[in-house]
């Protein structure tokens, strides 16, 4: 599990562009761990994917706040 509050605090201090770049980074990271799962059933990969998805969710919420969506 991630510290959603901490991620939100950090994201609130970032620009919209920076948040978007972070979301792209976490998308790439998720793709990497999904590839790892194609070759092995590792709990670390499953945990990483879950954490990445949580992080992207929080970042997306913060981006929406900045864009008044």
N, C-alpha and C positions, 0 to 999 in steps of 0.2 A: 504494500500500500504506500501511496505517496502522501506527503503532507500538502493537501489541496490548498489550505490556507496560505502556506508559505509560497507555493507556486503562484497563487492569485496575487499576493503582495508584491512579488517580484514582477509579475506581468503588468500590474497596475502602474509600474514606474517605467514601462517600456513604451515605445511608439507603436503604432499599428503595424508599421512595416517590420519592426523587430519581432513583434508577436507572430506575424505571418511567417517570418523566416524560422522562428522556433517551431511552429507547427509543421513546417516542411521538414525540418530536421527530425522531429519525432515521427513523421510519416516514413522517412527513410529508415529510421531505426526499427520501426515496426516491421517494415518489409524485410530487413535483415534477419530479424528474429523469426519471422515466418519462414524464411528460407532455411534457417537452422532446423526448424521443426520438420521440414520436408525430409531431412536426413536422420533425425533422431528425435525421440520423444523425451525431451529434456524439460524438467520442471522449471529450470532457470529461464528457459526460453518462454515458457508460458507465463511466468511471473513478469518477465520483461515486457511482454506484449500487453499484459494487463496494466502494468504501470504506465507504459507509453500511451495507451488509450485514455487512462485517467488524466494524464498530463495534457494530452491534446484537448480533452473535454474542458478542463479548466482554462487553458489558453484560449480556446474558442469562445468561451463565455466572456473572458476579459476583452477579447477583440470586439465582440458584439457590443459590449458596454462602451468602448472607445468610439465605435462607429454609430452609436445610438440606434442599434438595430433591435 
